[in-house]
């Protein structure tokens, strides 16, 4: 099931601010990947800036730069169509269509793009964030385990995450979210992962959503389905502030 949250979005390629760069690169493995890069204006010499990676959910039509510009998970980071950032932040939104981010060749191609952007721009390596919805949430969980300690914070949405290795991810601040009306197996798997990661951090309280003083944070949205969880996540008060407060 895939329902995209498009409230506040009014962006097309021709209307996109010049801060958006439409790029495409081919990895040594042969994987070609289109991606949208957002470069904030008025960068100060000698200063380094946060960097956020957004991974979209399963979306076969998400095969063009124009389509990715409409993704609310990308727009979340700079005030939606207002193009106003809370803090100057480099953004990356790769174009994946329906191909999983967890496929090794695609993951390698994406990390090559990430590494290249870190060399090209004044990115603060202590403040790299990842947000992903559904298929993108699976990618976020996978990336945390593929490069432990690389990301300063993560927000995997609407996905169980598979059997997450708690020891690999326990030190990375995570705020994971899901709708109560999502698939029961998906919800239970996420609860299990949250409980195990918390236990690895010395907290035995399981997947209690009222717990905010241990990693990971966990939110279940009542009366909310799978696709609706993306918009509900973006409306969490203080989510953006939480991201920006995280530093390695």
PLY file of the C-alpha trace (Angstrom):
ply
format ascii 1.0
element vertex 248
property float x
property float y
property float z
element edge 247
property int vertex1
property int vertex2
end_header
0.00 0.00 0.00
1.36 3.44 -0.86
-0.31 6.75 -0.08
1.94 9.78 -0.41
1.53 12.78 1.84
1.51 15.79 -0.48
0.04 18.54 1.68
1.76 21.89 1.30
3.57 20.73 -1.84
3.46 22.93 -4.92
6.81 22.34 -6.56
7.58 21.37 -10.15
10.88 21.26 -11.99
10.30 24.56 -13.74
9.28 26.24 -10.47
12.01 24.72 -8.30
14.36 27.22 -6.64
17.89 27.23 -8.06
19.15 25.65 -4.84
17.88 22.33 -6.19
20.34 20.53 -8.46
19.13 17.67 -10.67
21.95 15.16 -11.00
22.63 11.66 -12.27
25.65 9.45 -11.72
26.70 5.93 -12.60
28.49 3.79 -10.05
31.39 1.52 -10.96
28.95 -1.40 -10.57
26.93 0.01 -13.47
24.03 1.28 -11.31
22.82 4.66 -12.60
21.02 6.83 -10.09
19.24 10.12 -10.56
19.17 12.28 -7.45
18.12 15.70 -6.25
20.62 17.74 -4.26
19.66 20.87 -2.33
22.49 23.38 -1.78
21.59 26.13 0.69
22.33 29.74 -0.18
24.68 32.16 1.55
27.10 29.64 2.98
29.68 31.14 5.34
33.37 30.50 4.63
34.89 28.07 7.09
31.55 26.81 8.39
30.22 23.28 7.95
26.54 22.41 7.67
24.13 19.55 8.40
23.29 17.04 5.69
19.99 15.12 5.46
19.26 12.10 3.26
15.63 11.32 2.40
14.65 7.88 1.04
11.21 7.69 -0.55
8.84 4.74 -0.28
7.84 2.23 -2.95
6.80 4.38 -5.90
7.25 3.01 -9.44
6.44 6.43 -10.91
9.17 8.04 -8.79
11.63 7.81 -11.66
12.28 11.49 -12.44
13.72 14.49 -10.68
10.39 16.26 -11.09
8.56 13.53 -9.19
11.04 13.48 -6.32
10.70 17.23 -5.88
7.09 16.61 -4.86
8.05 14.28 -2.02
7.02 15.77 1.30
9.88 13.96 3.03
12.26 16.08 0.97
10.22 19.25 1.33
10.01 18.73 5.12
13.58 19.91 5.51
13.12 23.37 4.00
9.64 24.52 4.89
7.83 22.79 2.04
7.09 25.21 -0.80
8.24 28.18 1.30
11.89 27.18 0.70
12.84 28.35 4.19
15.17 26.20 6.25
15.36 26.27 10.04
19.10 25.88 9.61
21.05 25.81 6.32
21.10 22.12 5.40
22.33 20.14 2.42
19.75 17.62 1.23
19.91 14.48 -0.89
16.87 12.69 -2.29
17.78 9.80 -4.61
15.37 8.56 -7.28
14.57 4.91 -6.70
11.22 4.07 -8.25
10.25 0.65 -6.95
13.78 -0.70 -6.48
14.78 -1.38 -2.90
17.42 0.77 -1.22
18.72 -2.32 0.58
19.94 -4.01 -2.62
23.74 -4.03 -2.19
24.54 -2.50 -5.59
22.03 0.33 -5.12
23.18 0.93 -1.56
26.80 1.13 -2.71
25.86 3.57 -5.48
24.00 5.78 -3.04
26.81 5.83 -0.51
29.21 6.75 -3.32
26.99 9.78 -3.98
26.92 10.63 -0.28
30.71 10.36 0.00
31.13 12.50 -3.11
28.87 15.24 -1.76
30.82 15.29 1.48
33.98 16.00 -0.51
32.28 18.57 -2.73
30.49 20.64 -0.11
31.19 21.92 3.43
29.18 19.19 5.14
29.54 18.58 8.87
30.35 14.88 9.23
29.01 15.00 12.80
25.52 16.00 11.61
24.41 13.59 8.87
20.77 12.51 9.17
18.63 9.94 7.39
14.82 9.86 7.06
12.92 7.21 5.13
9.30 6.14 4.62
8.23 2.50 4.16
10.73 1.10 1.62
12.82 4.14 2.52
12.45 3.31 6.20
13.81 -0.16 5.49
16.70 1.57 3.76
17.30 3.76 6.80
17.45 0.75 9.13
19.77 -1.00 6.68
22.08 2.00 6.32
22.46 2.33 10.10
23.77 -1.23 10.19
25.83 -0.98 7.01
27.79 2.00 8.35
27.44 1.97 12.14
28.09 5.39 13.64
27.98 7.22 10.32
24.63 8.92 10.83
23.99 11.30 13.71
20.25 10.50 13.79
17.62 8.51 11.93
13.85 8.48 11.44
12.67 5.19 9.88
8.93 5.38 9.21
6.18 2.77 8.75
8.33 -0.35 8.60
9.38 -3.13 10.95
12.99 -3.02 9.82
13.70 -6.75 9.74
15.86 -8.32 12.46
17.86 -5.20 13.35
21.23 -5.77 15.03
20.73 -3.80 18.24
24.43 -3.60 19.03
25.18 -1.91 15.71
22.53 0.81 16.01
22.10 1.39 19.75
24.37 4.45 19.88
22.67 6.28 17.00
19.71 8.44 18.09
16.61 6.99 16.43
13.01 8.17 16.39
10.93 5.53 14.65
7.23 5.86 13.79
4.36 3.75 12.50
0.57 3.83 12.17
-1.47 1.66 14.52
-3.53 0.43 11.56
-0.51 -0.73 9.57
0.01 -4.47 9.03
0.04 -6.18 12.41
3.24 -8.09 11.63
4.97 -4.85 10.67
3.94 -3.13 13.91
4.97 -6.10 16.05
8.35 -6.38 14.36
9.04 -2.69 14.98
8.00 -3.05 18.62
10.39 -5.98 18.94
13.27 -4.02 17.43
12.61 -1.01 19.66
12.54 -3.23 22.75
15.77 -4.99 21.82
17.63 -1.76 21.06
16.43 -0.23 24.32
17.53 -3.36 26.17
20.96 -3.05 24.54
21.03 0.47 25.97
20.24 -0.88 29.43
16.51 -0.08 29.54
14.05 -2.96 30.16
10.83 -1.02 29.46
10.28 -2.56 26.03
8.39 -0.65 23.34
6.44 1.71 25.61
5.69 4.78 23.45
5.61 7.08 26.48
9.31 6.50 27.07
11.31 9.46 25.77
14.52 9.25 27.82
16.05 6.22 26.12
17.04 5.39 22.56
15.14 4.81 20.37
12.12 7.05 20.66
8.99 5.33 19.37
5.68 6.77 18.19
2.58 4.82 17.15
-0.09 6.99 15.56
-3.62 5.89 16.53
-6.22 5.39 13.79
-3.49 5.77 11.17
-2.69 3.55 8.20
0.54 2.82 6.43
0.78 5.76 4.03
-0.74 8.20 6.50
2.18 7.65 8.87
4.46 9.72 6.66
2.41 12.89 7.06
1.77 12.17 10.74
5.52 11.86 11.31
6.22 15.21 9.67
3.64 16.81 11.95
5.30 15.61 15.17
6.03 18.75 17.21
9.76 19.17 17.64
10.88 16.44 15.21
13.05 18.83 13.21
14.52 20.33 16.39
15.28 16.81 17.61
17.19 16.06 14.41
19.23 19.24 14.56
20.12 18.67 18.21
21.84 15.39 17.35
25.59 15.46 16.83
28.11 12.64 16.84
0 1
1 2
2 3
3 4
4 5
5 6
6 7
7 8
8 9
9 10
10 11
11 12
12 13
13 14
14 15
15 16
16 17
17 18
18 19
19 20
20 21
21 22
22 23
23 24
24 25
25 26
26 27
27 28
28 29
29 30
30 31
31 32
32 33
33 34
34 35
35 36
36 37
37 38
38 39
39 40
40 41
41 42
42 43
43 44
44 45
45 46
46 47
47 48
48 49
49 50
50 51
51 52
52 53
53 54
54 55
55 56
56 57
57 58
58 59
59 60
60 61
61 62
62 63
63 64
64 65
65 66
66 67
67 68
68 69
69 70
70 71
71 72
72 73
73 74
74 75
75 76
76 77
77 78
78 79
79 80
80 81
81 82
82 83
83 84
84 85
85 86
86 87
87 88
88 89
89 90
90 91
91 92
92 93
93 94
94 95
95 96
96 97
97 98
98 99
99 100
100 101
101 102
102 103
103 104
104 105
105 106
106 107
107 108
108 109
109 110
110 111
111 112
112 113
113 114
114 115
115 116
116 117
117 118
118 119
119 120
120 121
121 122
122 123
123 124
124 125
125 126
126 127
127 128
128 129
129 130
130 131
131 132
132 133
133 134
134 135
135 136
136 137
137 138
138 139
139 140
140 141
141 142
142 143
143 144
144 145
145 146
146 147
147 148
148 149
149 150
150 151
151 152
152 153
153 154
154 155
155 156
156 157
157 158
158 159
159 160
160 161
161 162
162 163
163 164
164 165
165 166
166 167
167 168
168 169
169 170
170 171
171 172
172 173
173 174
174 175
175 176
176 177
177 178
178 179
179 180
180 181
181 182
182 183
183 184
184 185
185 186
186 187
187 188
188 189
189 190
190 191
191 192
192 193
193 194
194 195
195 196
196 197
197 198
198 199
199 200
200 201
201 202
202 203
203 204
204 205
205 206
206 207
207 208
208 209
209 210
210 211
211 212
212 213
213 214
214 215
215 216
216 217
217 218
218 219
219 220
220 221
221 222
222 223
223 224
224 225
225 226
226 227
227 228
228 229
229 230
230 231
231 232
232 233
233 234
234 235
235 236
236 237
237 238
238 239
239 240
240 241
241 242
242 243
243 244
244 245
245 246
246 247
